[in-house]
Amino acid sequence: MQEIKQHIACIFDLDGVLVDTAVYHYKAWKQLANSLGFDFTEHQNEQLKGVNRMRSLDMILQWGGVEKSAEEKEVLAARKNEWYVAMISKMTEAEVLPGSLQLLQELKSQGIKIALGSASKNSSLILERTALAHFFDAIVDGNSVTTSKPDPEVFLKAAELLNASQEDCVVFEDAAAGVQAAIAAGMKVVGIGTIENLPGSDIVIKDLSEITVTEIERLKSLTTDKG
C-alpha cells in the first residue's frame, strides 16, 4: 500500500470543494444583473459552477436579454470582480468546508502531493484568507490557464507541476464541467455533491469529511488494477 500511496497526487478544485465562495459569486452576479435591470436566481448560479468569468457573464446577459459590446463586457466583468473581491477579502478560516482541513492535513502528513486546479482568478487571496495556502505543492488557477473546464488543461498542468502521471491523479470536483475535465485528463474523480449533478464521477460524497486517505488509496489502486 505504501508504494501506491507514494504515487498518488491529489488535485482539488477550490470553490465548493475546499471553501464555499459560491454565495459570494451569486451575490456579486446578482448585484450586476440588478444594476442592468433584471434578476439573477440561485438556480441560474448553479449553472455557472466551474465556468470562467467571461463565459458566466455571457450566460447571464443572455438570460437577461441584454447585449453588450466586447469592451462593455470587460467593464462589467471587472465591476463584478471588484464586488466579489471585496466580499472574499473578509473571508475567515471558519469558511473552510467540513472535512477539508482534516483531509489536507492527513495528505500532507503522509507525503502525498497536493495541487489546486481551479478556474478562480482569486485563488491566492482565498487560500490566504482561509489559511490553506501552505498545503499546496502547486497552484493552477484562472491566471495560469488559457482554456476553462471541461477542457482538461487545468488538471494536466497541475499534474505536470506535481511531476505526477495522469493516471496517478485523483481530482476532487463539485461541478459537472470539472468532472468532465478530469475524465478528459484520464484521472480519477471524486465528486462533491450529488450523483445526479456529477455524472461520471468514480465516487460521490457530500463533503470531504466523508473520505479518508485510505479510501483515496483504494480508488487509486482500482486505477492501477484496470490499467
C-alpha atoms as one frame of an Amber mdcrd trajectory, in Angstrom:
protein
   0.000   0.000   0.000   2.884   2.353   0.710   4.041   2.067  -2.894   0.612
   3.126  -4.144   0.469   5.988  -1.666   3.735   7.489  -2.879   2.357   7.659
  -6.397  -0.922   9.356  -5.530  -1.363  13.028  -6.320  -4.495  14.912  -5.285
  -5.856  17.871  -7.248  -8.565  19.979  -5.631 -10.985  22.422  -7.140 -11.443
  25.367  -4.777 -14.953  26.803  -4.841 -17.474  24.355  -3.405 -14.832  21.746
  -2.557 -12.466  23.337  -0.022 -14.302  26.588   0.649 -17.747  27.920  -0.168
 -17.388  31.028  -2.295 -20.471  30.278  -4.408 -22.555  32.551  -2.200 -20.218
  35.468  -2.947 -20.230  34.792  -6.687 -24.004  34.694  -6.506 -24.275  37.980
  -4.607 -21.861  39.755  -6.956 -23.505  38.456 -10.134 -26.949  39.276  -8.733
 -25.796  42.804  -7.937 -24.537  43.155 -11.513 -27.730  41.740 -13.037 -29.871
  44.043 -10.882 -27.777  47.027 -11.978 -28.622  46.079 -15.583 -32.343  45.882
 -14.841 -33.010  42.146 -14.427 -32.787  39.477 -11.732 -30.456  36.516 -11.291
 -31.552  33.373  -9.435 -29.756  30.798  -7.306 -30.773  28.133  -9.825 -29.020
  30.080 -12.577 -25.998  30.479 -10.303 -25.743  26.684 -10.047 -25.262  26.547
 -13.813 -22.172  28.753 -13.507 -20.234  26.278 -11.356 -16.837  25.653 -12.882
 -17.450  28.234 -15.639 -14.954  31.076 -16.068 -15.837  34.728 -15.539 -16.366
  35.879 -19.133 -18.412  32.830 -20.092 -20.510  33.335 -16.945 -21.125  36.941
 -17.936 -22.208  35.878 -21.433 -24.699  33.416 -19.953 -26.120  35.997 -17.534
 -26.515  38.647 -20.242 -28.275  36.089 -22.416 -30.661  35.210 -19.580 -31.375
  38.898 -19.108 -31.834  39.541 -22.807 -29.083  42.168 -22.743 -26.483  42.691
 -25.453 -23.144  44.381 -24.787 -20.019  45.022 -26.812 -16.751  43.245 -26.027
 -15.438  46.419 -24.363 -18.585  46.813 -22.268 -18.339  43.163 -21.201 -14.788
  43.719 -19.955 -16.007  46.633 -17.832 -18.917  44.602 -16.434 -16.722  41.602
 -15.619 -14.221  43.846 -13.847 -17.029  45.503 -11.857 -18.404  42.122 -10.766
 -14.923  41.016  -9.756 -14.366  44.160  -7.666 -17.551  43.439  -5.718 -16.597
  39.767  -5.365 -13.051  40.519  -4.173 -14.405  42.971  -1.593 -16.553  40.139
  -0.202 -13.909  37.388  -0.182 -11.384  39.779   1.383 -13.428  39.374   4.558
 -13.366  35.564   4.494 -12.014  33.672   7.513 -10.791  30.182   8.362 -14.334
  29.470   9.606 -15.488  29.317   5.972 -13.429  26.240   5.124 -15.882  23.455
   4.273 -16.321  20.401   6.555 -13.518  17.846   6.326 -11.288  19.993   4.100
  -8.699  20.955   6.690  -8.522  17.456   8.175  -8.054  15.772   4.790  -5.384
  18.240   3.678  -3.545  17.716   6.971  -3.693  13.943   6.573  -2.497  14.055
   2.955   0.350  16.395   3.866   1.440  14.308   6.846   1.676  11.230   4.614
   3.741  12.986   1.971   1.062  12.960  -0.725   1.405  15.724  -3.318  -1.395
  18.291  -3.420  -2.338  20.777  -6.138  -5.092  23.296  -6.727  -6.925  23.104
 -10.053  -9.380  25.985 -10.113 -10.964  28.388 -12.597 -10.776  31.139  -9.969
  -8.517  34.103 -10.625  -8.695  34.976  -6.934  -7.477  31.657  -5.542  -4.379
  33.118  -3.863  -6.456  35.607  -1.885  -8.980  32.945  -0.863  -6.267  30.471
   0.218  -4.537  33.216   2.180  -7.721  34.342   3.942  -8.665  30.756   4.857
  -5.096  29.762   5.865  -4.914  26.854   3.393  -2.129  28.079   1.083   0.700
  26.189   2.786  -0.835  22.795   1.979  -0.325  23.128  -1.786   2.698  21.952
  -3.731   1.324  23.574  -6.905  -1.408  26.063  -7.753  -3.058  26.197 -11.166
  -5.891  28.694 -11.480  -7.571  31.072 -13.901  -4.414  33.159 -14.096  -2.296
  30.320 -15.468  -4.533  28.530 -17.993  -5.976  29.649 -21.317  -8.978  27.310
 -21.506 -11.625  26.599 -18.893 -13.219  23.337 -17.799 -14.433  20.983 -19.309
 -11.111  21.358 -21.142  -8.568  19.304 -19.133  -5.782  21.925 -19.299  -6.016
  22.955 -15.641  -5.632  19.365 -14.379  -2.951  18.372 -16.903  -0.914  21.412
 -15.888  -1.351  20.571 -12.198  -0.130  17.001 -12.801   2.858  18.360 -14.695
   3.797  20.723 -11.862   3.490  17.864  -9.365   5.608  15.669 -11.635   2.809
  13.099 -11.490   1.384  10.942 -14.259  -2.258  11.478 -15.172  -3.297   8.003
 -14.030  -1.830   8.701 -10.578  -4.006  11.781 -10.022  -7.277  11.926  -8.107
  -9.377  15.052  -8.711 -11.915  16.498  -6.252 -14.685  18.432  -8.024 -18.154
  19.844  -7.353 -19.022  20.878 -10.923 -20.091  18.758 -13.888 -17.669  20.668
 -16.138 -14.845  19.855 -13.717 -15.732  16.172 -13.639 -15.704  16.129 -17.441
 -12.314  17.856 -17.442 -10.844  15.280 -15.047 -12.188  12.392 -17.135 -10.738
  14.003 -20.273  -7.401  14.223 -18.451  -7.521  10.484 -17.693  -7.806  10.969
 -13.934  -9.987   9.501 -11.198 -12.706  11.829  -9.925 -14.279  12.267  -6.504
 -17.483  14.265  -6.912 -18.554  16.612  -4.121 -22.334  16.981  -4.186 -25.000
  14.709  -5.632 -24.743  11.840  -8.116 -27.313  13.342 -10.494 -25.319  16.588
 -10.790 -21.927  14.894 -11.210 -22.250  12.125 -13.815 -19.036  10.245 -14.499
 -17.589  10.609 -11.001 -15.931   7.457  -9.652 -17.485   8.154  -6.263 -19.678
  10.975  -4.961 -19.587  12.333  -1.400 -21.359  15.160   0.403 -18.137  16.828
   1.538 -14.510  15.951   2.277 -15.356  14.659   5.754 -16.746  11.564   4.000
 -13.437  10.371   2.539 -10.111   9.240   4.004  -6.611   8.796   2.618  -7.150
   5.025   2.788 -10.233   5.331   0.557  -8.309   7.563  -1.858  -5.579   4.899
  -1.985  -8.231   2.280  -2.721  -9.665   4.428  -5.514  -6.187   4.887  -6.975
  -5.443   1.162  -6.690  -8.536   0.449  -8.795  -6.966   2.610 -11.475  -3.804
   0.553 -11.231  -5.713  -2.736 -11.432  -7.639  -1.593 -14.517  -4.597  -0.242
 -16.309
